Amino acid sequence: MPKALITGITGQDGSYLAEFLSAKGYEVHGLKRRSSSFNTDRVDHLYVDSHTAGSTFFLHYADLSDTSSLAWCLADIQPDEVYNLGAQSHVRVSYDVPEYTSDVVAIGAVRLLEAIRRAGLRCRFYQASSSEMFGKTPPPQNEDSLFHPRSPYACAKVFAHQITVNYRESYGLHASCGILFNHESPRRGETFVTRKITRAVAQIRMGLQNALYLGNLDARRDWGFAGDYVEAMWAMLQQDQPDDYVIGTEESHTVREFIEAAFAHAGLDWQEYVRIDPRYYRPAEVDDLRADASKARRVLGWQPRVRFQELVRMMVDADLTMLRRKFQGGAEAMETHAAES
């Protein structure tokens, strides 16, 4: 049974990757940061008490800012594959906490790579690079496009990407970088623009919200489904030779188009509810990101299955379903309480 170690396993991508690898027969280990509240909602369905015979999913306390915890986990688990997905991944927030973002995203990758090298592990390594690294470079962007990062997050990702390439070339590590363009899902964090939109649509449809405040509606992004993209991560580590790959749908849409599709799916007119708040503008905007993923198609045999309109519908439906269940559960609890009284 192959072993995989995933940083950021409690996030959107980490949860989909954990599901994918578990289905392929992997023993999956994930790193999570200590928190005073439970933050494992996305992977709770995979968890089986470690005392149960045959358990193949494990969580460990560690942090990309803590070298010793990374070294201890690597030495204890001895993984065959390591997927570095952990990050402070909110671009706008990275302007507010640039030092922390750089420490976790950039130096965190160094800590992990160096721990692997010093332990002498012959594992395969995946680095989650980002389309934000291209920044102002005109689309379409491929593996040879210039990096022009426009945020602390993007700058940190460029460093993590380049240091991964450096370790591959210097020490012969089987280390690959996936330059993933925007990928979303119902598991996307609620502060990210796509989920902020679909959650607001559900709230407005249920009469719980009357306005949605956003920033730049003209920014264009290449949006795909996170569940498709984790398969590309795995495919990279199955290649004989490590390399870097751009992953995306090869089509871009504005934030406004996302809003229009989301509100229309719920039978609403977006112009009645959407308001512009300058606080949500970035100090330096990234205008247009669109992938040229021809190399991934050719070498990995990968291509996205979920397209833009289906992705938007999926996310709106998931948020509507979640709200309805919440209200139904609340009503049932009140009925039970009344009956018992």
URBEL-V81536 format. One record per helix or strand of 2 or more residues. SS is the DSSP state (H for helix, E for strand). FROM is the first residue (numbers start at 1). LEN is the number of residues. Records with the same first field share a line. If there is no record, write none. Layout:
BEGIN
SS->FROM-LEN + FROM-LEN
END
This chain:
BEGIN
E->3-5 + 27-6 + 57-5 + 81-4 + 124-7 + 174-7 + 183-2 + 212-3 + 220-2 + 224-2 + 244-4 + 253-2 + 274-3
H->12-12 + 44-3 + 67-11 + 91-6 + 98-22 + 131-3 + 152-20 + 193-13 + 226-12 + 255-11 + 270-3 + 278-3 + 294-7 + 308-33
END
